[in-house]
């Protein structure tokens, strides 16, 4: 009888150990906006998933859902990860207008022309001012994209006056405000909607960085590209967050948490920013090879745009003040961080 009992206990212990081992095998549902050919998919998402699989001895893997294939719309990604519908996401907080106001400081015009510098500044700023905007969510990385430029279908933009009468897409509330200030009619929409909107003539053009153009073949849908003199900060940028459901992270074993920790944070944010900076040439080349027309807006003209956009900074600080936050200090901190990390 004692022998049978010992055997039973041994089997039970073995099953328990087996269950514990199985419990450490984690699959992360990774939902995002890009198609599998996009720069972000190829150079950020797939490598990150491969790296966490390797460093966890395949105990933690991704199940990638590209191009919103889990359902919902891009603005809903922030809730999908908060609520645990998705385990990991990359999205733009600015798609959800007004919900993440502290981070909008990096979406104000003419802040930086380096995604790497913007990423380093945004990480530090996030820790001080914006983590509380993401309850139930662990931010693994934050960055801004490379310089945003102007792309139009039927006529080039060379001066501020050329914006008049144009219906232009922008990704965030602050860039919509900028377009309005410059004289265009802003049309807010997430990235996937641009293709249909340009083809139907719902919009005359859009603001975008070069990196994303080829994957959507947007260089084939417009003829004119207006870039800005590099002696000035970029016309605009937008903030990205790489986020994980906090409860999913908390449930990981210490070993698997260590793998996530090693592939997130300030250094990882900077690395992603550097990837975005390095993506410009390939995106631009596709438009060049098609024979599209390029305009460089000179610094003297851009100074007029900078002057015209000044009220946007005042509006940001005022909005923060109304929320009980130190608006002027937040703007100054963001600017100081960008100076600190500028090469």
C-alpha positions in Angstrom: 0.0 0.0 0.0 2.8 2.4 0.9 4.5 1.5 -2.4 1.4 2.4 -4.3 1.1 5.7 -2.3 4.7 6.6 -3.1 4.1 5.8 -6.8 1.0 7.9 -6.8 2.8 10.8 -5.2 5.7 10.5 -7.6 3.3 10.6 -10.6 1.4 13.6 -9.1 4.7 15.4 -8.6 5.8 14.6 -12.1 2.5 16.0 -13.5 2.9 19.1 -11.4 6.4 19.7 -12.7 5.2 19.1 -16.2 2.4 21.6 -15.7 4.9 24.1 -14.4 7.1 23.6 -17.4 4.2 24.0 -19.7 3.1 27.1 -17.8 6.4 28.8 -18.7 5.7 28.4 -22.5 4.1 31.7 -23.4 2.7 32.9 -26.7 2.3 36.7 -27.0 -0.4 37.9 -29.3 1.3 40.8 -31.2 -1.2 43.1 -33.0 -0.2 46.1 -35.1 -1.1 48.3 -38.1 1.5 47.5 -40.7 1.5 44.9 -43.5 4.2 42.2 -43.3 6.3 44.0 -46.0 6.5 47.3 -44.1 9.8 48.5 -42.7 8.5 48.2 -39.1 7.4 44.6 -39.6 10.7 43.6 -41.2 13.2 45.6 -39.1 11.5 45.9 -35.7 8.7 43.5 -35.0 10.0 40.2 -36.5 13.6 40.7 -35.1 12.1 41.5 -31.6 10.0 38.4 -31.7 12.9 36.3 -33.0 15.2 37.7 -30.2 12.8 37.0 -27.3 12.2 33.4 -28.6 16.0 32.8 -28.8 16.8 34.3 -25.5 14.0 32.4 -23.8 15.0 29.1 -25.4 11.7 29.2 -27.3 9.7 29.3 -24.1 8.2 32.7 -25.2 7.1 33.3 -28.7 5.0 35.8 -30.7 1.9 35.1 -32.7 2.0 38.2 -35.0 -1.2 39.7 -36.3 -0.3 42.3 -38.9 -2.5 44.9 -40.5 -5.2 44.9 -37.8 -5.9 41.3 -38.6 -7.2 40.6 -35.0 -10.0 43.1 -35.7 -10.8 46.6 -34.6 -9.4 49.9 -35.8 -5.9 51.4 -35.2 -7.2 53.8 -32.5 -8.6 50.8 -30.5 -5.1 49.2 -30.1 -4.4 51.1 -26.9 -7.5 49.5 -25.3 -6.8 46.1 -26.8 -3.5 45.9 -25.0 -4.8 47.5 -21.8 -7.7 45.0 -21.7 -5.6 42.0 -22.7 -7.3 41.3 -26.1 -3.7 41.7 -27.4 -0.6 41.0 -25.4 1.7 43.3 -27.3 1.0 46.2 -29.7 2.8 49.0 -31.5 0.6 52.0 -32.2 0.5 55.8 -32.3 -1.1 57.3 -29.2 -2.0 60.3 -31.3 -4.5 58.1 -33.2 -6.7 58.5 -30.1 -7.0 62.3 -30.1 -6.7 63.9 -26.7 -6.4 60.7 -24.7 -2.6 61.0 -24.2 -2.1 64.8 -24.1 1.2 64.8 -22.3 2.9 62.9 -25.2 1.6 65.4 -27.7 4.5 67.7 -27.0 6.6 65.6 -29.4 4.0 66.0 -32.1 4.2 69.7 -32.0 5.8 71.1 -35.2 9.5 71.8 -35.7 10.7 69.9 -32.6 13.4 67.6 -34.0 14.7 66.1 -37.2 16.2 62.9 -35.7 14.1 59.9 -34.7 17.0 58.6 -32.6 17.2 61.9 -30.6 13.5 62.0 -30.3 13.3 58.5 -29.0 15.9 59.2 -26.2 14.1 62.4 -25.2 10.7 60.8 -25.3 11.8 57.9 -23.0 13.0 60.3 -20.3 10.0 62.5 -20.7 7.6 59.5 -20.5 9.0 58.5 -17.1 8.4 62.0 -15.7 5.1 63.0 -17.2 3.2 60.3 -19.2 3.3 56.8 -17.7 0.1 57.5 -15.8 -1.6 57.9 -19.1 -1.2 54.2 -19.7 -3.0 52.3 -16.9 -2.8 48.5 -17.2 -0.1 48.8 -19.8 3.7 48.4 -19.7 5.5 50.6 -22.1 8.4 48.7 -23.6 9.7 51.5 -25.9 8.8 54.9 -27.2 10.1 56.8 -30.2 9.2 59.3 -32.9 9.5 58.6 -36.6 12.0 60.2 -39.0 11.2 63.6 -40.6 7.7 64.0 -41.9 7.3 65.5 -45.3 4.5 66.7 -47.6 3.2 64.5 -50.4 0.6 65.8 -52.9 -1.2 64.4 -55.9 -1.9 67.3 -58.3 0.3 70.3 -57.4 3.5 70.9 -55.4 3.7 72.7 -52.1 6.5 75.3 -52.3 5.2 78.1 -50.0 2.6 78.4 -47.2 0.2 79.9 -49.7 0.1 76.6 -51.6 -1.7 74.8 -48.8 -4.8 76.9 -49.4 -7.6 74.7 -50.7 -5.8 71.4 -50.1 -7.4 68.6 -48.2 -4.5 67.0 -46.4 -4.2 64.0 -44.1 -2.3 64.0 -40.9 -1.9 61.3 -38.2 -2.5 63.3 -35.0 -4.4 66.2 -33.4 -1.3 68.4 -33.3 -0.5 67.8 -37.0 -4.1 68.5 -37.9 -3.8 71.8 -36.1 -0.6 72.6 -37.9 -2.2 72.0 -41.3 -5.1 74.3 -40.4 -2.6 76.9 -39.3 -0.8 76.7 -42.6 -4.0 77.1 -44.6 -4.9 73.5 -45.5 -8.1 71.6 -44.6 -6.9 68.8 -42.3 -8.4 65.3 -42.6 -7.6 63.0 -39.7 -7.2 59.3 -40.4 -4.9 56.4 -39.5 -2.3 55.1 -41.9 -4.3 52.3 -43.5 -7.0 54.6 -44.7 -4.7 56.8 -46.8 -4.6 54.6 -49.9 -8.3 54.6 -50.4 -8.7 58.3 -49.6 -6.0 59.4 -52.1 -7.3 57.1 -54.9 -10.9 58.5 -54.4 -9.7 62.1 -54.2 -11.1 62.4 -50.7 -7.7 64.0 -49.9 -5.2 65.9 -52.1 -2.2 64.7 -50.2 -0.8 63.7 -46.8 2.0 64.2 -44.3 4.2 61.1 -43.9 7.8 60.1 -43.4 9.5 58.2 -46.2 9.8 54.9 -44.5 6.2 53.8 -44.8 5.6 55.0 -48.4 6.8 51.9 -50.4 4.9 49.3 -48.4 1.6 51.0 -49.4 2.8 52.1 -52.8 1.9 55.6 -51.9 4.7 57.0 -54.1 2.7 55.7 -57.1 -0.4 57.7 -56.0 1.2 61.1 -55.8 3.6 63.1 -58.0 5.0 65.8 -55.7 7.1 65.6 -52.6 8.0 68.7 -50.6 10.9 68.2 -48.2 12.2 70.7 -45.7 15.6 72.3 -45.4 17.6 70.1 -42.9 18.9 73.2 -41.1 15.4 73.4 -39.5 13.7 70.8 -37.4 11.2 68.6 -39.2 7.8 69.9 -40.1 6.3 67.3 -37.8 6.7 63.9 -36.2 4.5 61.4 -34.5 5.0 59.3 -31.3 4.9 55.5 -31.4 4.6 53.3 -28.3 5.6 49.6 -28.1 3.3 48.4 -25.3 2.5 45.2 -23.4 -0.4 44.2 -21.2 0.8 44.7 -17.7 -1.0 41.7 -16.3 0.6 39.5 -19.0 4.0 40.8 -18.0 3.3 40.3 -14.3 2.3 36.7 -14.9 5.6 35.8 -16.5 8.3 33.9 -14.6 11.3 35.9 -13.5 13.4 34.4 -16.3 10.9 35.5 -19.0 10.5 38.9 -17.4 14.2 39.3 -17.6 14.0 38.6 -21.4 11.4 41.3 -21.9 13.4 43.7 -19.7 16.5 43.1 -21.8 14.6 43.9 -25.0 12.9 47.1 -23.8 13.7 50.4 -22.2 15.8 53.5 -23.0 18.5 51.7 -25.1 15.9 49.8 -27.1 13.9 52.9 -27.7 17.0 54.6 -29.1 17.8 51.6 -31.3 14.3 51.8 -32.8 14.7 55.5 -33.4 18.0 54.8 -35.2 16.2 52.2 -37.4 13.6 54.8 -38.4 16.3 57.3 -39.3 18.0 54.7 -41.5 14.9 54.0 -43.4 14.6 57.3 -45.3 16.8 56.5 -48.2 15.0 53.4 -49.3 11.6 55.0 -49.1 12.7 58.1 -51.0 14.4 56.0 -53.7 11.1 54.4 -54.8 9.7 57.9 -55.5 12.9 58.9 -57.3 12.8 55.9 -59.6 9.2 56.6 -60.5 10.3 60.1 -61.7 8.3 62.1 -59.1 9.0 65.8 -58.6 10.9 66.9 -55.5 10.9 70.4 -53.9 13.2 71.6 -51.1 11.4 74.2 -49.0 14.2 76.7 -48.0 14.9 77.8 -44.5 13.7 81.4 -45.1 10.3 80.1 -46.1 10.2 77.6 -43.2 10.8 80.4 -40.8 7.4 81.8 -41.9 5.8 78.4 -41.1 7.5 78.3 -37.7 6.2 81.7 -36.9 2.7 80.8 -38.0 2.7 77.7 -35.8 3.7 79.5 -32.6 0.1 79.4 -31.2 0.2 75.6 -31.1 2.9 75.7 -28.4 0.8 78.1 -26.4 -2.3 75.9 -26.9 -0.4 72.9 -25.6 0.9 74.5 -22.5 -2.6 76.0 -21.8 -4.2 72.6 -22.2 -1.8 71.0 -19.8 -2.3 73.8 -17.3 -6.0 73.2 -17.4 -5.4 69.5 -16.5 -3.3 70.5 -13.5 0.0 69.9 -15.1 2.9 72.3 -15.6 2.5 73.0 -19.3 5.4 75.4 -19.8 7.8 73.2 -17.9 6.7 70.1 -19.9 7.4 71.9 -23.2 10.7 73.2 -21.9 11.7 69.8 -20.6 11.0 68.2 -24.0 13.0 70.8 -25.7 15.9 70.5 -23.2 15.9 66.7 -23.6 16.1 67.1 -27.4 19.0 69.4 -27.1 20.7 67.1 -24.6 20.6 64.1 -26.9 21.2 66.0 -30.2 24.3 64.9 -31.9 
